[in-house]
Amino acid sequence: MTLNIAIIGAGPAGYYTAEAALKRWGGTARIDIIDRLPTPYGLIRAGVAPDHQSIKAVSKRYEATNLGAGVRFVGNVVIGRDVQIDELLKIYDAVVLSVGAPHDKPLGIPGDDLPGVLGSGAFVGWYNGHPDFAGLQVPLSHHGAAIIGNGNVAIDCARILAKTCEELETSDIAQHSVEALRQSAVRDIHIVGRRGPHQASFTTKEMGELGHLERAQPLVKPGDLPPIEEDAALDPGDRKTVTHLRNFAATPRGDKPITVHFEFFRRPVAVEGNGKAERLIVETTRLEDGKAVGTGELHAIPCGLVIACIGYRTATIPGVPYDEGLGRFPVDAAGRIFKGLYASGWARRGPSGTIGTNRPDGFAVVDAIGADVTAPNGGDAPAALDALLAARGVRTTHFGNWQALDAHEVSRARPGAPREKLVSLAEMLGLIG
């Protein structure tokens, strides 16, 4: 008997879940991958740095999944508006929430609502051409920018601000961002972290790239580095990352016009300015049992742009339990919210890990579905969903529409670039016709 599965979210978690279902049930399952955008691939399209094209190649794997027997992409459908979760639970044997964690965590300090203070999700969405953020106002007229966080997202944001437009020519960065960055006055980029180099979560590749920027030099204060003999306790990858930081600290200051300042042992306490962000106030910290403890010493970082790279939260969905403390859905070890409703990826475990980390999630959820659904309803869920959405006047898109959009974006690419993205829903739907 046919098993009907709806996967909400067409990003890595959704596609790995669909892949796992195909491996388990093959053509005996009908799998609908539903997304609110007309385009698939989620963070691969709109989250991975545009100058990291090799990472985006994983979309070919997702394409193969989407072309598998019984798999559909159903785009331009908003859960909670166009269709409710309880309605999907009546149509499908299992519903999997693979919606990621699209909302930025707020800084939670005075002044974090001033113009010029952005979350990294918004900033990354802006330069990646996500329709939600294509019209974002990113102030680049001040010489300073502060990026709060000591992970790879912070490095990505700093690198995009520091690169020349020529260095970005082979990327799929949105054209509106290229034009804004071309006029940018930013010359001092501060990466702010509460703790030190040994506690940072940068990875070697991203750190190494900073040492090869055409017009920017990374700067590390030698006094922020721990004694070199303490590096021996780090795992090999972290040791290589810290070695990059030591090399940055030992490199004489050159004449490159942009400086990427690593501000270790700095805790943000306020954003100040006259009606807009003009400076970030930070408190010097020290480590006590691995925790950052404030010393009371305050310092101002002049900046007109503050980007918070401090984490993300999953969006709430009407009718679905939500853990406010964790910022995601409450699940058991297998990703089960309750029988029939499941979560995978960041919606299951929070915003952590790499793209590939989502793959085991998909297999665990599929195992849970296999244990729970012993008697599939055997109905034609795709037809039922189509009828429901058509009755409500919802215009859906399918994978063939995406292939047409994809071909169009590739055809209009700048010389050397892989594509030029469409950044508005109206433009995408207009092209589909």
C-alpha positions in Angstrom: 0.0 0.0 0.0 1.3 3.5 -0.9 2.9 5.6 1.9 2.3 9.3 1.6 4.9 11.7 3.1 4.9 15.5 3.2 8.2 17.2 3.8 7.9 20.9 4.7 11.1 22.7 3.6 13.1 22.2 0.4 16.5 22.7 1.9 19.2 20.2 2.8 17.3 18.6 5.7 14.2 18.1 3.5 16.1 16.6 0.6 18.1 14.2 2.8 14.9 13.1 4.4 13.4 12.5 1.0 16.5 10.6 -0.1 16.3 8.4 3.0 12.6 7.7 2.3 13.4 6.7 -1.3 16.1 4.3 -0.1 13.7 2.7 2.3 10.5 2.5 0.3 11.5 3.3 -3.3 8.6 3.9 -5.7 6.0 2.6 -3.1 6.1 6.0 -1.4 4.7 9.4 -2.6 6.8 12.2 -1.3 5.8 15.9 -1.6 8.5 18.4 -0.8 6.7 21.6 0.0 8.3 25.0 0.3 7.1 28.6 0.7 9.4 29.8 -2.1 9.0 28.9 -5.8 12.6 27.7 -5.7 14.1 24.7 -4.0 17.4 24.1 -2.1 17.0 26.5 0.9 20.3 27.5 2.4 22.2 26.0 -0.5 20.7 28.8 -2.6 20.3 31.5 -0.1 22.7 30.8 2.8 25.9 29.3 1.5 28.4 32.1 0.7 28.1 33.0 -3.0 31.9 32.7 -3.4 31.8 29.1 -2.1 30.4 27.5 -5.3 31.9 24.1 -4.7 29.6 23.7 -1.6 26.6 24.5 -3.8 27.3 21.6 -6.1 25.5 19.4 -3.6 22.3 20.7 -5.2 22.9 18.2 -8.0 22.3 15.4 -5.5 19.1 17.0 -4.4 18.0 17.3 -8.0 18.5 13.6 -8.5 16.3 13.0 -5.4 13.6 15.3 -6.8 13.6 13.4 -10.1 13.1 10.1 -8.3 9.9 8.1 -8.7 7.1 9.5 -6.6 8.8 12.7 -5.5 7.4 16.1 -6.2 8.5 19.7 -5.4 5.5 21.8 -4.5 6.6 25.5 -4.2 5.0 28.8 -3.3 2.9 27.2 -0.5 3.0 28.8 2.9 2.2 26.5 5.8 -0.2 28.2 8.2 -1.6 30.4 5.6 -2.3 28.3 2.5 -2.7 25.1 4.3 -2.7 24.1 8.0 -0.6 21.3 9.6 -3.7 19.5 10.8 -5.0 19.4 7.3 -1.8 17.9 6.1 -1.9 15.3 8.8 -5.3 14.2 7.5 -4.0 13.8 4.0 -0.5 12.3 4.6 0.6 9.4 6.7 3.6 11.4 7.9 4.5 15.1 7.9 8.2 16.1 8.4 9.1 19.7 9.3 12.4 20.5 7.7 12.0 24.2 7.8 15.4 25.1 9.2 15.9 28.1 11.6 15.4 31.2 9.5 15.0 33.8 12.2 17.9 35.7 13.7 18.3 35.6 17.5 18.2 39.2 18.8 21.3 40.6 20.5 19.3 41.5 23.6 21.3 44.6 24.4 20.3 48.3 24.5 20.2 49.8 21.0 19.8 46.5 19.2 16.8 47.9 17.4 18.6 50.9 15.9 18.8 51.2 12.1 22.0 49.6 11.0 21.8 46.6 13.4 21.1 43.4 11.4 21.0 39.7 12.0 23.3 37.6 9.9 20.3 35.7 8.4 19.1 39.0 7.0 22.5 40.2 5.8 23.3 36.8 4.2 19.9 36.7 2.6 20.5 40.2 1.2 23.8 39.4 -0.6 22.4 36.0 -1.7 19.3 37.5 -3.3 16.7 35.9 -1.0 13.3 37.5 -1.8 12.6 38.3 1.8 15.8 40.5 2.0 16.4 41.8 -1.5 15.1 45.2 -0.4 17.0 45.3 2.9 18.8 48.6 3.6 22.4 47.8 4.5 24.2 51.0 5.6 27.7 51.0 4.1 28.6 54.7 4.3 30.5 54.5 7.6 34.1 53.4 7.7 33.4 50.8 10.5 31.4 47.6 10.6 31.1 45.3 13.6 30.3 41.6 13.2 29.4 39.8 16.5 30.2 36.1 16.7 33.2 33.8 16.3 32.0 31.3 13.8 32.1 30.8 10.1 29.0 32.9 9.4 30.9 35.9 10.9 33.9 35.1 8.6 31.6 34.9 5.6 30.1 38.3 6.4 33.5 39.9 6.9 34.9 38.3 3.7 32.0 39.6 1.6 32.4 43.1 3.0 36.2 43.0 2.4 36.4 41.6 -1.1 36.6 43.7 -4.2 33.8 43.4 -6.8 36.3 41.8 -9.1 37.0 39.1 -6.5 33.2 38.4 -6.4 32.9 38.1 -10.2 32.8 34.3 -10.2 30.2 34.1 -7.5 26.4 34.2 -7.6 26.2 37.2 -5.3 23.0 39.3 -6.1 23.6 42.2 -8.4 22.0 44.7 -6.0 24.6 43.7 -3.4 27.5 44.1 -5.9 26.4 47.6 -6.7 26.0 48.5 -3.0 29.4 47.0 -2.1 31.0 48.9 -5.0 30.1 52.1 -3.3 31.0 50.9 0.2 33.0 53.1 2.6 33.7 50.3 5.0 37.4 50.1 5.8 37.5 48.6 9.3 35.7 45.3 9.9 35.7 44.2 13.5 34.9 40.5 14.4 33.8 40.6 18.0 33.9 37.5 20.3 33.4 37.1 24.0 36.1 34.6 24.4 39.5 33.9 22.9 41.1 32.2 19.9 41.0 28.7 21.4 37.2 29.0 22.0 36.4 30.3 18.5 34.5 28.0 16.1 36.1 29.2 12.9 37.3 26.4 10.5 40.6 26.3 8.7 39.4 26.9 5.2 37.5 30.0 6.0 40.3 31.4 8.2 42.9 30.7 5.5 40.9 32.6 2.9 41.2 35.8 5.0 44.9 35.8 4.4 44.6 36.0 0.6 42.2 38.9 0.2 43.2 41.5 -2.4 42.6 44.6 -0.5 42.1 43.5 3.1 44.5 42.4 5.9 43.4 40.4 9.0 44.8 41.8 12.2 45.1 39.9 15.5 46.5 41.4 18.7 49.5 39.2 19.8 48.4 39.6 23.4 45.0 37.9 22.7 46.8 34.7 21.8 47.4 32.1 24.5 50.9 30.6 25.0 51.8 28.6 21.9 52.4 25.4 24.0 48.7 25.3 24.8 47.9 24.7 21.1 48.9 21.1 21.6 45.7 20.4 23.5 43.6 21.4 20.5 42.4 18.9 17.9 44.3 19.2 14.6 41.7 21.3 12.7 41.4 23.8 15.5 45.2 23.9 15.8 45.5 24.8 12.1 42.9 27.6 12.6 44.8 29.0 15.5 48.0 28.8 13.5 46.4 31.1 10.9 45.6 33.5 13.7 49.2 33.4 14.9 50.4 34.1 11.4 48.0 37.1 11.1 49.4 38.4 14.4 53.0 38.1 13.2 52.4 39.7 9.8 53.6 43.3 9.7 50.8 45.9 8.9 50.8 46.5 5.2 49.2 49.2 3.0 46.0 47.4 2.2 43.0 49.8 2.6 40.8 47.4 4.6 41.6 45.8 7.9 39.7 42.9 9.5 40.2 43.3 13.2 39.8 40.2 15.4 38.3 41.6 18.7 38.7 38.7 21.1 37.7 39.0 24.7 35.1 41.6 23.9 31.4 41.3 25.1 28.9 43.6 23.4 26.9 45.6 25.9 25.1 48.3 23.8 24.7 49.8 20.4 24.7 53.6 20.5 24.0 56.4 18.0 21.8 59.3 17.2 18.8 57.6 15.6 21.1 54.9 14.0 24.0 52.7 14.9 27.2 54.7 15.2 29.2 52.6 17.7 29.2 49.3 19.5 30.1 49.4 23.1 32.0 46.3 24.3 33.3 45.2 27.6 36.7 43.5 28.0 36.4 40.0 29.3 38.6 37.3 30.8 38.2 33.6 31.0 37.2 31.9 34.2 36.7 28.1 33.9 36.2 28.6 30.2 33.5 31.3 30.6 33.8 34.9 29.6 33.6 37.2 32.6 33.3 40.9 32.3 36.1 43.1 33.7 34.1 46.4 33.7 36.5 47.9 31.1 34.4 49.4 28.3 35.5 50.3 24.8 33.7 51.8 21.8 34.0 50.4 18.3 33.0 53.1 15.7 30.6 51.5 13.2 27.5 52.2 11.2 26.7 48.6 10.6 26.4 45.9 13.2 25.8 42.3 12.1 24.8 39.8 14.8 26.0 36.2 14.0 24.9 34.7 17.3 22.4 32.0 16.2 19.0 31.4 14.7 15.5 30.2 15.7 13.0 28.0 14.0 9.8 29.8 13.0 6.6 28.8 14.9 3.9 27.0 13.0 0.2 27.1 14.1 -0.8 23.8 15.7 2.8 22.6 16.3 4.4 22.5 19.8 7.3 24.8 20.2 10.1 25.1 22.8 10.7 28.8 23.3 13.9 28.2 25.3 15.5 26.1 22.6 14.0 28.1 19.7 12.8 24.9 17.9 10.3 22.1 18.0 10.4 19.7 20.9 11.3 16.2 19.6 12.4 12.8 20.9 15.7 11.2 20.0 14.3 10.1 16.6 12.9 13.5 15.7 9.3 12.7 16.5 7.1 15.6 17.7 4.2 13.2 18.0 3.1 10.2 16.0 2.6 11.4 12.4 4.6 14.7 12.9 8.3 14.8 12.8 11.2 17.3 12.4 14.6 17.0 10.8 17.7 19.3 10.4 17.9 22.5 12.3 14.2 22.4 13.2 15.0 19.2 15.1 18.3 19.9 16.7 19.0 23.7 16.4 21.3 25.5 14.1 24.5 23.4 14.3 26.7 21.3 12.2 27.5 21.3 8.5 25.2 20.6 5.5 26.0 16.9 5.6 25.0 16.8 9.3 21.4 16.8 8.2 21.7 13.5 6.4 21.7 11.3 9.5 18.6 13.2 10.7 16.7 12.2 7.6 17.4 8.5 8.1 16.5 8.7 11.8 13.2 10.3 11.0 12.4 7.8 8.2 13.1 5.0 10.7 10.6 6.6 13.1 8.0 6.9 10.4 8.6 3.2 9.5 8.0 2.2 13.1 4.9 4.4 13.5 3.0 3.9 10.2 2.1 0.2 10.1 -1.0 0.7 8.0 -0.7 3.5 5.4 -4.0 5.1 4.4 -3.2 4.4 0.8 -4.9 7.5 -0.6 -3.6 9.8 -3.3 -2.2 12.6 -1.1 -0.7 14.6 -3.9 -4.0 14.8 -5.7 -5.8 15.7 -2.4 -3.3 18.5 -1.7 -3.6 19.9 -5.2 -7.4 20.0 -5.0 -7.2 21.7 -1.6 -4.8 24.4 -2.8 -6.6 24.9 -6.1 -9.9 25.4 -4.3 -8.1 28.2 -2.3 -6.6 29.8 -5.3 -3.1 29.0 -4.3 -0.7 29.1 -7.3 1.9 26.3 -6.8 5.1 25.7 -8.7 6.7 22.4 -9.6 10.2 21.2 -10.3 9.9 21.9 -14.0 9.2 25.5 -13.2 12.4 25.6 -11.1 14.3 24.1 -14.0 13.0 26.9 -16.3 14.0 29.5 -13.6 17.4 27.9 -13.2 18.0 28.1 -17.0 16.9 31.7 -17.1 19.2 32.7 -14.3 22.2 30.9 -15.9 21.5 32.6 -19.2 21.6 36.1 -17.7 24.7 35.6 -15.6 27.5 38.2 -15.5 30.6 37.2 -17.4 32.3 34.5 -15.2 29.4 34.1 -12.8 27.3 30.9 -12.6 24.0 32.8 -12.6 22.2 36.0 -11.9 19.4 35.3 -9.5 15.9 36.6 -9.7 15.2 38.2 -6.3 11.5 38.9 -6.3 8.6 36.5 -6.1 6.6 38.5 -8.6 9.5 38.3 -11.1 9.9 34.5 -10.5 6.2 33.8 -10.9 6.0 36.1 -13.9 8.7 34.2 -15.7 7.0 30.9 -15.0 3.8 32.4 -16.6 
